[in-house]
Amino acid sequence: MKVVLVPASAQTSQCVIQTLLDDASASSVFGVYRNVGKVPANFKNHPNFQLVQGDVSDGSTLDFSGCGAVITV
């Protein structure tokens, strides 16, 4: 299942992302970041994580098609 976290840079979001990446049943975790420099290295290197650049204040930068779940923090 494709799970998207928006925004992904918050401390709570990072904990959720790590928990999902540690769970073998979560197939794909997408983190939406306005500032891609805030993506932790361990997320960038994880095969089930994908970085998405976007801004929650600009809906045109977000595409949730095909998502099984969207988590907002």
N, CA, C and O atoms as a MOPAC input file, in Angstrom:
PM7 MOZYME 1SCF
protein

 N      0.83600 1    -1.17100 1     0.00000 1
 C      0.00000 1     0.00000 1     0.00000 1
 C      0.88600 1     1.24100 1     0.00000 1
 O      1.92700 1     1.27300 1     0.65600 1
 N      0.46800 1     2.24800 1    -0.73300 1
 C      1.17000 1     3.52900 1    -0.78900 1
 C      0.64000 1     4.42400 1     0.32700 1
 O     -0.55100 1     4.72900 1     0.37500 1
 N      1.53600 1     4.84200 1     1.22400 1
 C      1.17900 1     5.71900 1     2.33900 1
 C      1.93200 1     7.03200 1     2.16200 1
 O      3.14300 1     7.03400 1     1.94500 1
 N      1.21400 1     8.14400 1     2.25500 1
 C      1.81500 1     9.47000 1     2.09600 1
 C      1.69100 1    10.24100 1     3.40200 1
 O      0.62800 1    10.25500 1     4.02300 1
 N      2.78600 1    10.88700 1     3.81900 1
 C      2.76800 1    11.75700 1     4.99800 1
 C      2.96800 1    13.19300 1     4.56900 1
 O      3.89400 1    13.51100 1     3.82200 1
 N      2.07500 1    14.07100 1     5.05600 1
 C      2.10600 1    15.48500 1     4.70100 1
 C      1.93100 1    16.31600 1     5.95700 1
 O      0.96300 1    16.07200 1     6.67600 1
 N      2.76300 1    17.25200 1     6.27700 1
 C      4.14100 1    17.38700 1     5.82700 1
 C      5.01400 1    16.34800 1     6.52300 1
 O      4.69700 1    15.90100 1     7.62600 1
 N      6.08100 1    15.97700 1     5.89600 1
 C      6.92100 1    14.90200 1     6.41600 1
 C      8.07200 1    15.38300 1     7.28400 1
 O      8.73900 1    14.56800 1     7.92100 1
 N      8.32100 1    16.68000 1     7.32600 1
 C      9.48600 1    17.17600 1     8.06500 1
 C      9.25100 1    17.32000 1     9.56500 1
 O     10.20900 1    17.43600 1    10.32900 1
 N      8.00400 1    17.31400 1     9.99500 1
 C      7.71200 1    17.45200 1    11.42800 1
 C      8.25900 1    16.25400 1    12.20400 1
 O      8.34600 1    15.14700 1    11.67100 1
 N      8.62200 1    16.48100 1    13.44900 1
 C      9.20400 1    15.41300 1    14.26600 1
 C      8.24200 1    14.23100 1    14.39000 1
 O      8.66400 1    13.07700 1    14.30600 1
 N      6.96100 1    14.51100 1    14.58900 1
 C      5.97500 1    13.43600 1    14.68500 1
 C      5.89900 1    12.66100 1    13.37600 1
 O      5.81700 1    11.43200 1    13.38800 1
 N      5.92400 1    13.36200 1    12.25600 1
 C      5.89800 1    12.70200 1    10.94600 1
 C      7.09800 1    11.79100 1    10.76700 1
 O      6.96900 1    10.68400 1    10.24300 1
 N      8.26400 1    12.24900 1    11.20000 1
 C      9.46400 1    11.43600 1    11.05900 1
 C      9.36000 1    10.15600 1    11.87200 1
 O      9.83400 1     9.10600 1    11.43700 1
 N      8.74800 1    10.22900 1    13.04400 1
 C      8.54100 1     9.02200 1    13.85900 1
 C      7.59000 1     8.06300 1    13.15900 1
 O      7.81300 1     6.85200 1    13.16000 1
 N      6.53000 1     8.59900 1    12.56200 1
 C      5.57300 1     7.75600 1    11.83900 1
 C      6.24300 1     7.11900 1    10.62900 1
 O      6.06200 1     5.92700 1    10.37800 1
 N      7.01100 1     7.89400 1     9.88000 1
 C      7.71700 1     7.35400 1     8.71300 1
 C      8.64300 1     6.22700 1     9.13200 1
 O      8.65400 1     5.16900 1     8.50200 1
 N      9.41700 1     6.43600 1    10.18400 1
 C     10.34600 1     5.39600 1    10.63900 1
 C      9.59000 1     4.13500 1    11.04300 1
 O     10.02400 1     3.02700 1    10.72900 1
 N      8.47300 1     4.29100 1    11.73000 1
 C      7.66500 1     3.13900 1    12.14100 1
 C      7.15000 1     2.38100 1    10.92300 1
 O      7.17900 1     1.15000 1    10.89800 1
 N      6.68000 1     3.10700 1     9.91700 1
 C      6.19200 1     2.45800 1     8.70000 1
 C      7.31700 1     1.75200 1     7.95000 1
 O      7.12500 1     0.65200 1     7.43100 1
 N      8.48100 1     2.37600 1     7.89200 1
 C      9.60900 1     1.75200 1     7.19600 1
 C     10.09600 1     0.50500 1     7.92200 1
 O     10.60400 1    -0.42500 1     7.29700 1
 N      9.94000 1     0.48800 1     9.24300 1
 C     10.33100 1    -0.68600 1    10.03000 1
 C      9.32900 1    -1.83000 1     9.89300 1
 O      9.64700 1    -2.97500 1    10.21100 1
 N      8.12100 1    -1.52300 1     9.42200 1
 C      7.05900 1    -2.51500 1     9.27100 1
 C      7.12600 1    -3.10400 1     7.86200 1
 O      6.93100 1    -2.39000 1     6.87900 1
 N      7.39600 1    -4.37800 1     7.76600 1
 C      7.55600 1    -5.03100 1     6.46600 1
 C      6.28000 1    -5.00700 1     5.62900 1
 O      6.35100 1    -5.14800 1     4.40800 1
 N      5.12300 1    -4.83300 1     6.25000 1
 C      3.87300 1    -4.84900 1     5.48600 1
 C      3.58500 1    -3.51800 1     4.78300 1
 O      2.71600 1    -3.46400 1     3.91300 1
 N      4.28800 1    -2.45600 1     5.14000 1
 C      4.11300 1    -1.15900 1     4.47700 1
 C      4.98600 1    -1.14100 1     3.23100 1
 O      6.21000 1    -1.06100 1     3.33200 1
 N      4.37100 1    -1.21400 1     2.06600 1
 C      5.15300 1    -1.36800 1     0.84600 1
 C      5.84400 1    -0.08800 1     0.37800 1
 O      7.00000 1    -0.13600 1    -0.04100 1
 N      5.16100 1     1.05100 1     0.44200 1
 C      5.74600 1     2.29900 1    -0.04300 1
 C      5.36700 1     3.45200 1     0.87600 1
 O      4.19400 1     3.64100 1     1.19900 1
 N      6.35800 1     4.21400 1     1.29200 1
 C      6.12100 1     5.37500 1     2.14100 1
 C      6.62200 1     6.60000 1     1.38500 1
 O      7.78500 1     6.66600 1     0.98800 1
 N      5.73300 1     7.56500 1     1.19300 1
 C      6.05800 1     8.79200 1     0.48600 1
 C      6.00500 1     9.94300 1     1.48100 1
 O      5.01200 1    10.11300 1     2.18700 1
 N      7.06900 1    10.72900 1     1.53700 1
 C      7.12200 1    11.88500 1     2.42000 1
 C      7.10700 1    13.15700 1     1.60400 1
 O      7.93400 1    13.33200 1     0.70900 1
 N      6.17300 1    14.05100 1     1.90300 1
 C      6.06900 1    15.32400 1     1.19200 1
 C      6.83200 1    16.38400 1     1.97900 1
 O      6.50800 1    16.68600 1     3.12800 1
 N      7.85300 1    16.94100 1     1.33200 1
 C      8.72000 1    17.95100 1     1.94600 1
 C      8.71200 1    19.21300 1     1.10000 1
 O      8.85200 1    19.15000 1    -0.12100 1
 N      8.54900 1    20.35400 1     1.74800 1
 C      8.71600 1    21.63300 1     1.05700 1
 C     10.20500 1    21.88200 1     0.84300 1
 O     10.62300 1    22.34000 1    -0.22000 1
 N     11.00300 1    21.57400 1     1.87100 1
 C     12.45100 1    21.75600 1     1.82400 1
 C     13.09800 1    20.37300 1     1.81000 1
 O     13.15900 1    19.71000 1     2.84600 1
 N     13.57800 1    19.93500 1     0.65900 1
 C     14.13000 1    18.58200 1     0.54000 1
 C     15.42400 1    18.41000 1     1.33100 1
 O     15.88000 1    17.28400 1     1.52700 1
 N     16.01100 1    19.49500 1     1.78100 1
 C     17.20200 1    19.42100 1     2.61800 1
 C     16.91700 1    18.87800 1     4.00700 1
 O     17.84400 1    18.54000 1     4.74300 1
 N     15.64300 1    18.79100 1     4.37400 1
 C     15.26400 1    18.29500 1     5.69700 1
 C     15.02700 1    16.78500 1     5.73200 1
 O     14.68000 1    16.23900 1     6.77900 1
 N     15.20900 1    16.11300 1     4.60900 1
 C     14.98000 1    14.66600 1     4.57300 1
 C     16.14500 1    13.95300 1     5.25600 1
 O     17.29100 1    14.11300 1     4.83700 1
 N     15.87200 1    13.16700 1     6.30200 1
 C     16.95100 1    12.43400 1     6.97200 1
 C     17.62200 1    11.43200 1     6.02200 1
 O     16.95800 1    10.81500 1     5.18900 1
 N     18.91700 1    11.28300 1     6.15700 1
 C     19.68500 1    10.39300 1     5.27700 1
 C     19.18100 1     8.95700 1     5.33000 1
 O     19.15700 1     8.27300 1     4.30700 1
 N     18.77700 1     8.49200 1     6.51600 1
 C     18.31800 1     7.10300 1     6.60700 1
 C     17.01600 1     6.88900 1     5.83800 1
 O     16.73100 1     5.76300 1     5.42900 1
 N     16.21900 1     7.93800 1     5.63000 1
 C     15.02300 1     7.81300 1     4.79400 1
 C     15.42500 1     7.77300 1     3.32100 1
 O     14.94500 1     6.93000 1     2.56300 1
 N     16.30800 1     8.68900 1     2.92300 1
 C     16.73800 1     8.76200 1     1.51900 1
 C     17.29200 1     7.43300 1     1.02400 1
 O     17.10100 1     7.06600 1    -0.13500 1
 N     17.97200 1     6.72100 1     1.90200 1
 C     18.62800 1     5.47400 1     1.51400 1
 C     17.74700 1     4.24400 1     1.66800 1
 O     18.17700 1     3.13900 1     1.33500 1
 N     16.53200 1     4.40500 1     2.16300 1
 C     15.65400 1     3.25400 1     2.38200 1
 C     14.92600 1     2.91600 1     1.07400 1
 O     14.38700 1     3.80800 1     0.42000 1
 N     14.90900 1     1.64200 1     0.69500 1
 C     14.28700 1     1.26000 1    -0.58600 1
 C     12.77200 1     1.47000 1    -0.63700 1
 O     12.20600 1     1.54500 1    -1.72800 1
 N     12.10400 1     1.56600 1     0.51200 1
 C     10.64700 1     1.74100 1     0.52200 1
 C     10.21700 1     3.18700 1     0.74100 1
 O      9.03200 1     3.46500 1     0.92400 1
 N     11.18400 1     4.11000 1     0.72400 1
 C     10.86300 1     5.52100 1     0.93400 1
 C     11.04100 1     6.30000 1    -0.35200 1
 O     12.00000 1     6.09200 1    -1.09700 1
 N     10.10000 1     7.20100 1    -0.60200 1
 C     10.23400 1     8.08400 1    -1.75300 1
 C      9.95500 1     9.51700 1    -1.32200 1
 O      8.94400 1     9.80200 1    -0.68100 1
 N     10.85300 1    10.40000 1    -1.68100 1
 C     10.73500 1    11.82600 1    -1.40200 1
 C      9.84300 1    12.47500 1    -2.45300 1
 O      9.98200 1    12.21800 1    -3.64900 1
 N      8.93000 1    13.31600 1    -1.99200 1
 C      8.08100 1    14.09700 1    -2.88400 1
 C      8.21900 1    15.54900 1    -2.46900 1
 O      7.99300 1    15.89200 1    -1.30800 1
 N      8.59000 1    16.41100 1    -3.41900 1
 C      8.68100 1    17.82900 1    -3.09100 1
 C      7.31900 1    18.46200 1    -3.32900 1
 O      6.74200 1    18.33700 1    -4.41000 1
 N      6.81200 1    19.14400 1    -2.30800 1
 C      5.50900 1    19.78700 1    -2.41000 1
 C      5.30000 1    20.71800 1    -1.24100 1
 O      6.09500 1    20.75900 1    -0.30200 1
 N      4.22100 1    21.46200 1    -1.31300 1
 C      3.91400 1    22.44400 1    -0.27600 1
 C      2.42900 1    22.34600 1     0.04000 1
 O      1.59100 1    22.51300 1    -0.84600 1
 N      2.10200 1    22.07600 1     1.30100 1
 C      0.69700 1    21.92100 1     1.68400 1
 C     -0.10800 1    23.20500 1     1.47500 1
 O     -1.33300 1    23.14800 1     1.36700 1
 N      0.54800 1    24.34400 1     1.41900 1
 C     -0.17300 1    25.59800 1     1.19100 1
 C     -0.45700 1    25.83400 1    -0.29400 1
 O     -1.15800 1    26.78200 1    -0.64900 1
 N      0.08600 1    24.97300 1    -1.16200 1
 C     -0.14800 1    25.06300 1    -2.60600 1
 C     -0.59500 1    23.69500 1    -3.10000 1
 O      0.23000 1    22.84400 1    -3.43300 1
 N     -1.89700 1    23.49300 1    -3.14500 1
 C     -2.45900 1    22.19800 1    -3.51800 1
 C     -2.03000 1    21.69800 1    -4.88600 1
 O     -2.06600 1    20.49300 1    -5.13300 1
 N     -1.62600 1    22.59400 1    -5.78400 1
 C     -1.21400 1    22.16000 1    -7.12000 1
 C      0.09200 1    21.36700 1    -7.08900 1
 O      0.43800 1    20.71500 1    -8.07400 1
 N      0.82400 1    21.41500 1    -5.97100 1
 C      2.08600 1    20.66600 1    -5.86900 1
 C      1.86800 1    19.26700 1    -5.30700 1
 O      2.82000 1    18.49700 1    -5.18400 1
 N      0.61200 1    18.92300 1    -4.95900 1
 C      0.32400 1    17.64600 1    -4.30900 1
 C     -0.50000 1    16.74800 1    -5.21900 1
 O     -1.44800 1    17.20400 1    -5.85800 1
 N     -0.13800 1    15.47100 1    -5.27500 1
 C     -0.88700 1    14.48500 1    -6.05500 1
 C     -0.99300 1    13.21900 1    -5.22100 1
 O      0.00300 1    12.53200 1    -4.98900 1
 N     -2.19200 1    12.91700 1    -4.77500 1
 C     -2.40400 1    11.75200 1    -3.92500 1
 C     -3.02000 1    10.58000 1    -4.68700 1
 O     -3.51300 1     9.63600 1    -4.06900 1
 N     -2.99900 1    10.62600 1    -6.00000 1
 C     -3.59500 1     9.53300 1    -6.77000 1
 C     -2.84900 1     8.23000 1    -6.49900 1
 O     -1.62000 1     8.20200 1    -6.43600 1
 N     -3.60700 1     7.16600 1    -6.34300 1
 C     -3.02500 1     5.85300 1    -6.08900 1
 C     -2.63500 1     5.59500 1    -4.64700 1
 O     -2.05500 1     4.55400 1    -4.33900 1
 N     -2.94500 1     6.52600 1    -3.76000 1
 C     -2.58900 1     6.36700 1    -2.34700 1
 C     -3.60300 1     5.48800 1    -1.62600 1
 O     -4.81000 1     5.60100 1    -1.84100 1
 N     -3.09500 1     4.61900 1    -0.77600 1
 C     -3.96100 1     3.83400 1     0.08700 1
 C     -4.30300 1     4.59000 1     1.34800 1
 O     -5.34300 1     4.35200 1     1.96200 1
 N     -3.41000 1     5.52200 1     1.74500 1
 C     -3.63100 1     6.32300 1     2.94700 1
 C     -2.83400 1     7.61200 1     2.84300 1
 O     -1.72300 1     7.63400 1     2.31400 1
 N     -3.42200 1     8.68700 1     3.35600 1
 C     -2.73600 1     9.97100 1     3.47500 1
 C     -2.80300 1    10.35400 1     4.94500 1
 O     -3.88500 1    10.43400 1     5.52700 1
 N     -1.64100 1    10.59000 1     5.54000 1
 C     -1.56100 1    10.96400 1     6.94700 1
 C     -1.08300 1    12.40900 1     7.01800 1
 O     -0.02100 1    12.74800 1     6.49600 1
 N     -1.87600 1    13.25500 1     7.67000 1
 C     -1.47000 1    14.64800 1     7.86700 1
 C     -1.16400 1    14.86200 1     9.34000 1
 O     -1.88200 1    14.38800 1    10.22100 1
 N     -0.09600 1    15.57800 1     9.58000 1
 C      0.33500 1    15.82200 1    10.95900 1
 C      0.38000 1    17.31100 1    11.19100 1
 O      0.71800 1    17.75500 1    12.28900 1

